[in-house]
Amino acid sequence: MESLALAKAFTLIEPGPVVLVTTHDGQAHNVMTISWTMVLDFSPRFAITTEAWNHSYAALTRTRECVIAVPTVDLLDVVVGVGTCSGADTDKFRTFGLTPVTARHVQAPLIAECLANIECRVIDIVERHDIVVLEAVAAHRDDGRREKRLIHAVGDGTFTVDGRRFERRNAMRSKLPAGV
């Protein structure tokens, strides 16, 4: 094996998938690209990493709600575009042709073009690590969507895409929570 610089170690286990997180500040919708996400357990709790440098952060921390929208590979250029401009001076929904859809439980919109959308409330902010802990209040999935492959950021400007899926449900049945 070859050595890898510690500064690049995160590229070996960069989480995924890349998601779009929407907010609403009382005036306008915004959307940001987040590649640092984490499922906390088998409950509907998630964490994202962001902080005040991100324009959406003020709305996220003030309203304490958002939507995690899960894009597929056909939206890769949109995902990159959203992540490389600021909502402070760009209407990202209009600029990137995203369709906001009214959510049932939060003011932040769902994104019609995404495979799935999860309405969330902020339940904790771990400032020391810039971690925002979210609890889902509703989830939506577009099973009729043809493209279902998710995008994963490597962290160095490159991406990987989901491929073939392997099923081992019977072998893992004793470890899966009821209803999964």
C-alpha positions in Angstrom: 0.0 0.0 0.0 1.1 3.6 -0.7 0.9 6.4 1.9 -1.8 9.0 1.6 -1.5 12.5 3.0 -3.6 12.8 6.1 -5.2 15.9 4.7 -6.8 13.7 2.1 -7.9 10.9 4.4 -11.5 12.1 4.3 -11.7 11.3 0.6 -11.5 7.6 1.5 -14.7 7.7 3.6 -16.6 10.8 2.4 -20.2 10.2 3.2 -23.0 10.3 0.8 -25.2 10.8 -0.9 -24.8 14.5 -1.8 -28.1 16.2 -0.9 -29.7 19.5 -1.5 -31.0 21.2 1.7 -33.8 23.8 1.3 -34.7 26.5 3.7 -37.2 29.4 3.9 -36.3 32.6 5.7 -39.8 34.1 5.8 -39.2 35.9 2.5 -37.6 33.5 0.1 -36.7 29.9 -0.5 -33.0 28.9 -0.7 -31.1 25.7 -1.4 -27.6 24.6 -0.6 -25.6 21.6 -1.6 -24.4 19.4 1.3 -22.0 16.5 1.0 -21.4 15.9 4.7 -24.5 14.0 5.9 -25.0 11.2 8.4 -27.7 8.9 9.4 -27.7 8.7 13.2 -29.5 5.4 13.8 -32.5 3.5 12.6 -34.7 6.4 13.8 -35.5 9.3 11.5 -32.6 11.4 12.7 -29.9 12.8 10.5 -27.0 15.2 10.8 -25.5 17.7 8.3 -22.4 19.8 8.6 -22.6 23.5 7.8 -22.1 26.8 9.5 -22.5 30.6 9.3 -20.4 31.0 6.1 -23.3 29.3 4.3 -26.1 31.8 3.4 -28.8 29.2 4.3 -27.4 28.8 7.8 -29.2 31.9 9.2 -32.6 30.6 8.1 -31.8 27.1 9.2 -30.9 28.2 12.7 -33.7 30.8 13.0 -36.6 28.7 11.7 -35.1 25.4 12.9 -36.5 23.5 9.9 -35.4 22.4 6.4 -35.9 19.8 3.7 -33.3 17.3 2.7 -33.8 16.7 -1.0 -32.0 13.7 -2.5 -30.9 14.3 -6.2 -29.9 11.7 -8.7 -27.0 11.7 -11.1 -29.0 13.5 -13.9 -28.9 16.5 -11.6 -25.1 16.5 -11.0 -24.4 19.8 -12.8 -27.3 21.4 -10.9 -25.9 20.1 -7.6 -22.5 21.5 -8.4 -23.9 24.8 -9.6 -26.1 25.2 -6.5 -23.0 24.5 -4.4 -20.8 27.1 -6.1 -22.9 30.2 -5.8 -24.6 32.0 -2.9 -28.3 32.5 -2.1 -27.4 35.9 -0.9 -27.3 37.1 -4.5 -28.8 34.2 -6.6 -32.3 32.8 -6.8 -31.0 29.2 -7.1 -34.4 27.7 -7.8 -34.9 30.0 -10.8 -31.2 29.9 -11.9 -31.0 26.1 -11.9 -34.6 25.3 -13.0 -35.6 23.7 -9.7 -39.3 23.5 -8.9 -40.3 24.3 -5.2 -43.2 22.2 -3.9 -45.1 23.1 -0.8 -44.1 20.8 2.1 -46.8 19.6 4.6 -45.0 20.3 7.9 -42.3 22.9 7.3 -42.0 26.2 5.3 -38.9 25.0 3.4 -39.9 23.6 0.0 -39.5 20.1 -1.4 -37.7 19.9 -4.8 -39.9 18.3 -7.5 -36.9 17.1 -9.5 -35.4 15.1 -6.7 -35.9 11.4 -6.0 -36.8 11.9 -2.4 -37.5 14.8 0.1 -37.4 14.6 3.9 -39.0 17.4 5.9 -37.0 18.0 9.0 -36.8 20.0 12.2 -33.6 21.0 13.9 -33.3 19.3 17.3 -29.7 20.2 18.1 -26.7 22.2 16.9 -23.3 21.1 18.0 -21.4 24.3 17.4 -18.0 22.9 18.2 -18.2 20.7 15.1 -20.7 22.6 13.0 -23.1 19.7 13.1 -26.9 20.3 12.7 -28.9 17.4 14.1 -32.3 17.0 12.3 -35.4 14.9 13.0 -37.6 14.0 10.1 -41.3 14.8 10.3 -42.3 13.5 6.9 -40.6 11.8 4.0 -41.6 11.7 0.3 -40.2 9.5 -2.6 -40.9 9.6 -6.3 -40.9 5.9 -7.2 -41.9 6.7 -10.8 -38.6 8.4 -11.4 -36.5 6.5 -13.9 -33.1 7.7 -12.7 -32.4 6.4 -9.1 -28.6 6.5 -8.9 -27.4 8.8 -6.2 -24.3 11.0 -6.3 -21.4 10.7 -3.8 -18.8 13.4 -3.4 -15.2 12.2 -3.0 -14.3 15.6 -1.6 -11.8 16.6 -4.2 -14.1 17.8 -7.0 -14.9 14.3 -8.2 -17.9 12.2 -7.7 -19.0 8.6 -7.8 -22.4 7.3 -8.6 -24.4 4.4 -7.2 -24.2 1.3 -9.3 -25.6 -2.2 -9.0 -27.5 -3.1 -5.9 -26.9 -6.3 -4.0 -29.7 -7.8 -1.8 -28.8 -9.7 1.4 -32.0 -9.1 3.4 -32.5 -12.7 4.5 -28.9 -13.0 5.7 -29.3 -9.8 7.7 -32.9 -10.2 8.9 -31.8 -10.6 12.6 -30.1 -7.2 12.5 -32.7 -5.2 10.6 -35.2 -3.1 12.5 -38.9 -4.1 12.2 -40.6 -2.7 9.1 -37.4 -2.1 7.2 
